[in-house]
């Protein structure tokens, strides 16, 4: 299978030699029958783990109805219900559905530029990550992703994360928006200071800018809150979502507050498959589960167990582990050595872990993971160290 894949795939991923074929709960298995405890979750996508009976049932209902796609020339009830849930849960006003995080961020960039009415500059953060299409890549504050595709789109300026003075220095009469992740994902699992986000809100209000929160990875329960901005209480003007929203079914969303709700008019933006029945049925179910009593408390509880265990490993291996950081079930372990050999050693022991950069281990498991499974993951990780 590996040989066949290498012959026909574009060589754009540094994939591990593992061919996955099934899953149940928080475990996946490969075509050889080897079983793995999954702390990757499809890179923060499979919020409900694998083979969730309720999610499967919702998807089957749509499939059995015979209509998977009707285009945005018409309405469908699943998309309406999903948008209603997002509006109610976020305290915001309107939703645009697309297919991925990079699409959601592209749409948010377009919203910001139209809002600016001639002002076109957007301030983002160093080490941020907003996607790989040209607009979202230009917003990304990491040159390693940009260099091969230069020149980037004009109009993006990069401030230092958690440094409000550096943001103020970049303000010009042409600035229309500030774009930030409440927790940086690809940038190494770094958490925004609450005061930093509050200062960004004040700055946006003072200068009539849009404040855009990219919650593609850190949103939807990952931090132990429905949305990571709720930790600071700073309500954005635009929030972008994707990854876990469909728990494996591709879907993205732009959620607009009062300041941004009426920017787009018919013809300004579109997505052929945005808001399709299958994706929004999945998202409806995911949002229902996230809002169920006790669900987020469970995320906080297992997140604490995982973080405490990682801190204990840091004490045991101080020469390897430099720092443990993050919130909820979005945690990072910065190493003094490259992460890939550790990830490979864990894989050999039946544990899947991702990276965030060359020397950071990233833990973004299904939000349904149990404390016993967390303890098992920590035990296997200790063996690997």
NUDREN-446332 format. One record per residue (C-alpha): x, y, z. Coordinates in steps of 0.2 Angstrom, whole numbers, plus 5000, padded with zeros to 4 digits. Layout:
! residues N
xx / yy / zz
X / Y / Z
...
***
This chain:
! residues 385
xx / yy / zz
5000 / 5000 / 5000
5014 / 5012 / 5004
5022 / 5009 / 4987
5006 / 5011 / 4978
5002 / 5027 / 4987
5020 / 5035 / 4984
5018 / 5031 / 4965
5001 / 5041 / 4964
5001 / 5055 / 4977
5008 / 5072 / 4975
5023 / 5072 / 4987
5017 / 5085 / 4999
5016 / 5076 / 5015
5030 / 5068 / 5026
5019 / 5054 / 5030
5023 / 5040 / 5043
5024 / 5022 / 5036
5007 / 5018 / 5043
4991 / 5014 / 5034
4976 / 5016 / 5045
4960 / 5006 / 5041
4948 / 5007 / 5056
4944 / 5014 / 5073
4933 / 5012 / 5089
4933 / 5025 / 5103
4950 / 5032 / 5105
4959 / 5018 / 5096
4963 / 5016 / 5078
4971 / 5001 / 5069
4981 / 4998 / 5053
4979 / 4986 / 5039
4990 / 4974 / 5048
4979 / 4973 / 5063
4990 / 4984 / 5075
4981 / 4994 / 5087
4985 / 5012 / 5092
4979 / 5024 / 5106
4976 / 5040 / 5096
4982 / 5057 / 5104
4981 / 5065 / 5087
4963 / 5064 / 5083
4965 / 5068 / 5065
4975 / 5084 / 5071
4961 / 5090 / 5082
4947 / 5084 / 5070
4939 / 5069 / 5077
4932 / 5076 / 5093
4920 / 5062 / 5096
4933 / 5048 / 5093
4929 / 5034 / 5081
4913 / 5025 / 5076
4902 / 5036 / 5087
4885 / 5028 / 5086
4875 / 5044 / 5087
4886 / 5053 / 5074
4885 / 5038 / 5062
4866 / 5038 / 5065
4864 / 5056 / 5059
4875 / 5053 / 5044
4865 / 5038 / 5039
4849 / 5047 / 5041
4855 / 5060 / 5028
4861 / 5046 / 5016
4845 / 5036 / 5017
4836 / 5052 / 5013
4844 / 5052 / 4996
4849 / 5070 / 4995
4868 / 5074 / 4999
4869 / 5090 / 4990
4857 / 5103 / 4984
4868 / 5118 / 4981
4866 / 5135 / 4990
4853 / 5140 / 4977
4841 / 5132 / 4990
4839 / 5131 / 5008
4841 / 5115 / 5018
4835 / 5112 / 5036
4852 / 5104 / 5043
4862 / 5120 / 5038
4849 / 5131 / 5046
4848 / 5121 / 5062
4867 / 5121 / 5063
4869 / 5140 / 5060
4855 / 5143 / 5073
4866 / 5132 / 5086
4882 / 5142 / 5082
4873 / 5159 / 5084
4866 / 5154 / 5100
4882 / 5146 / 5107
4893 / 5160 / 5102
4882 / 5175 / 5105
4886 / 5181 / 5088
4874 / 5184 / 5073
4877 / 5176 / 5056
4886 / 5161 / 5049
4894 / 5156 / 5032
4898 / 5138 / 5029
4913 / 5132 / 5019
4923 / 5116 / 5019
4939 / 5119 / 5029
4949 / 5131 / 5040
4959 / 5139 / 5027
4943 / 5143 / 5017
4935 / 5150 / 5033
4950 / 5161 / 5035
4950 / 5166 / 5016
4932 / 5172 / 5019
4936 / 5182 / 5034
4950 / 5191 / 5025
4938 / 5195 / 5011
4926 / 5202 / 5024
4939 / 5212 / 5033
4945 / 5220 / 5016
4927 / 5224 / 5011
4924 / 5231 / 5029
4939 / 5242 / 5027
4932 / 5251 / 5011
4949 / 5255 / 5005
4959 / 5250 / 5021
4966 / 5234 / 5017
4980 / 5230 / 5029
4978 / 5216 / 5042
4989 / 5213 / 5057
4992 / 5195 / 5061
5005 / 5187 / 5073
5022 / 5180 / 5071
5022 / 5160 / 5072
5003 / 5160 / 5068
4996 / 5148 / 5056
4980 / 5152 / 5046
4981 / 5140 / 5031
4989 / 5136 / 5015
4979 / 5144 / 5001
4987 / 5160 / 4996
4977 / 5173 / 5006
4978 / 5162 / 5022
4996 / 5158 / 5019
5000 / 5177 / 5017
4991 / 5179 / 5034
5002 / 5166 / 5042
5017 / 5173 / 5051
5029 / 5159 / 5047
5041 / 5162 / 5033
5045 / 5143 / 5031
5028 / 5140 / 5024
5029 / 5155 / 5012
5046 / 5156 / 5005
5043 / 5144 / 4990
5027 / 5153 / 4985
5033 / 5171 / 4985
5027 / 5184 / 4983
5014 / 5184 / 4996
4998 / 5195 / 4995
5002 / 5212 / 5000
4994 / 5220 / 5016
4999 / 5208 / 5030
5010 / 5214 / 5044
5016 / 5203 / 5058
5016 / 5208 / 5077
5023 / 5198 / 5091
5011 / 5187 / 5100
5006 / 5193 / 5118
5015 / 5210 / 5114
5002 / 5223 / 5112
5015 / 5237 / 5110
5021 / 5228 / 5094
5003 / 5228 / 5088
5001 / 5246 / 5091
5018 / 5249 / 5081
5010 / 5241 / 5066
4994 / 5251 / 5065
4992 / 5263 / 5050
4978 / 5272 / 5042
4976 / 5257 / 5031
4973 / 5244 / 5044
4956 / 5236 / 5044
4958 / 5221 / 5055
4968 / 5211 / 5068
4968 / 5192 / 5066
4974 / 5181 / 5080
4973 / 5163 / 5087
4968 / 5162 / 5106
4980 / 5147 / 5107
4993 / 5145 / 5093
4992 / 5128 / 5086
5005 / 5125 / 5072
5015 / 5139 / 5081
5019 / 5127 / 5095
5004 / 5127 / 5107
5006 / 5144 / 5114
4992 / 5152 / 5124
4987 / 5170 / 5122
4987 / 5181 / 5138
4970 / 5186 / 5143
4975 / 5204 / 5145
4983 / 5204 / 5127
4966 / 5198 / 5120
4957 / 5212 / 5130
4969 / 5225 / 5124
4967 / 5219 / 5106
4948 / 5222 / 5108
4951 / 5239 / 5115
4962 / 5243 / 5100
4950 / 5237 / 5087
4936 / 5247 / 5095
4946 / 5263 / 5096
4952 / 5262 / 5078
4936 / 5254 / 5070
4945 / 5238 / 5066
4938 / 5220 / 5064
4945 / 5208 / 5077
4946 / 5191 / 5070
4949 / 5175 / 5080
4955 / 5160 / 5071
4948 / 5146 / 5082
4950 / 5132 / 5069
4960 / 5122 / 5080
4958 / 5129 / 5098
4939 / 5131 / 5097
4924 / 5119 / 5099
4928 / 5112 / 5117
4947 / 5109 / 5114
4952 / 5122 / 5128
4938 / 5115 / 5140
4927 / 5130 / 5134
4915 / 5130 / 5119
4927 / 5143 / 5111
4944 / 5148 / 5117
4939 / 5166 / 5118
4927 / 5163 / 5132
4942 / 5161 / 5143
4946 / 5179 / 5142
4928 / 5185 / 5139
4934 / 5194 / 5123
4920 / 5193 / 5110
4927 / 5194 / 5092
4919 / 5202 / 5077
4923 / 5186 / 5067
4927 / 5169 / 5072
4933 / 5155 / 5060
4929 / 5137 / 5064
4933 / 5120 / 5055
4942 / 5104 / 5060
4932 / 5097 / 5074
4915 / 5105 / 5069
4911 / 5089 / 5059
4921 / 5077 / 5069
4929 / 5070 / 5053
4916 / 5076 / 5040
4924 / 5091 / 5031
4916 / 5108 / 5036
4921 / 5126 / 5040
4912 / 5141 / 5046
4914 / 5160 / 5047
4904 / 5166 / 5062
4900 / 5185 / 5061
4896 / 5196 / 5076
4886 / 5212 / 5074
4900 / 5222 / 5067
4903 / 5210 / 5053
4886 / 5202 / 5050
4880 / 5212 / 5035
4897 / 5214 / 5026
4894 / 5201 / 5013
4879 / 5203 / 5001
4874 / 5191 / 4987
4888 / 5188 / 4975
4902 / 5193 / 4987
4907 / 5175 / 4992
4902 / 5157 / 4990
4907 / 5139 / 4992
4899 / 5125 / 4981
4899 / 5112 / 4995
4897 / 5124 / 5010
4883 / 5120 / 5021
4879 / 5103 / 5013
4867 / 5091 / 5021
4880 / 5078 / 5027
4892 / 5091 / 5034
4879 / 5101 / 5043
4870 / 5085 / 5050
4887 / 5080 / 5057
4890 / 5098 / 5064
4873 / 5098 / 5072
4877 / 5082 / 5081
4894 / 5088 / 5087
4887 / 5104 / 5094
4873 / 5095 / 5103
4886 / 5084 / 5111
4898 / 5098 / 5116
4883 / 5108 / 5124
4878 / 5092 / 5134
4879 / 5094 / 5153
4896 / 5088 / 5160
4904 / 5086 / 5143
4916 / 5101 / 5144
4919 / 5098 / 5162
4925 / 5081 / 5157
4937 / 5089 / 5144
4944 / 5100 / 5158
4946 / 5085 / 5170
4955 / 5074 / 5157
4965 / 5089 / 5152
4971 / 5092 / 5169
4976 / 5073 / 5171
4986 / 5074 / 5155
4995 / 5090 / 5159
4999 / 5085 / 5177
5006 / 5069 / 5170
5017 / 5078 / 5157
5024 / 5089 / 5170
5029 / 5074 / 5180
5038 / 5068 / 5164
5047 / 5084 / 5163
5053 / 5082 / 5181
5059 / 5064 / 5176
5067 / 5069 / 5160
5073 / 5087 / 5162
5086 / 5085 / 5149
5073 / 5081 / 5136
5058 / 5091 / 5140
5060 / 5110 / 5141
5042 / 5115 / 5144
5024 / 5109 / 5145
5010 / 5121 / 5140
4992 / 5123 / 5133
4975 / 5121 / 5140
4962 / 5108 / 5141
4965 / 5094 / 5128
4977 / 5105 / 5117
4994 / 5103 / 5125
5011 / 5105 / 5119
5028 / 5098 / 5125
5043 / 5107 / 5119
5058 / 5096 / 5118
5077 / 5100 / 5118
5078 / 5087 / 5104
5069 / 5084 / 5087
5051 / 5077 / 5090
5051 / 5065 / 5076
5061 / 5051 / 5084
5050 / 5052 / 5100
5034 / 5051 / 5089
5041 / 5036 / 5080
5046 / 5027 / 5096
5028 / 5030 / 5103
5021 / 5023 / 5087
5031 / 5007 / 5089
5023 / 5006 / 5106
5005 / 5008 / 5100
5003 / 5027 / 5104
5000 / 5041 / 5090
5006 / 5058 / 5094
5008 / 5073 / 5082
5021 / 5087 / 5082
5019 / 5106 / 5081
5035 / 5112 / 5073
5052 / 5102 / 5074
5053 / 5100 / 5093
5036 / 5101 / 5100
5025 / 5086 / 5104
5006 / 5090 / 5101
4992 / 5082 / 5111
4975 / 5085 / 5103
4966 / 5068 / 5106
4947 / 5065 / 5104
4938 / 5075 / 5118
4929 / 5059 / 5123
4946 / 5051 / 5129
4945 / 5044 / 5147
4957 / 5046 / 5162
4962 / 5028 / 5160
4967 / 5031 / 5142
4976 / 5047 / 5147
4986 / 5037 / 5160
4990 / 5023 / 5147
4996 / 5036 / 5135
5007 / 5044 / 5148
5014 / 5027 / 5152
5019 / 5023 / 5134
5026 / 5040 / 5132
5037 / 5037 / 5147
5043 / 5021 / 5140
5047 / 5030 / 5124
5057 / 5044 / 5133
***
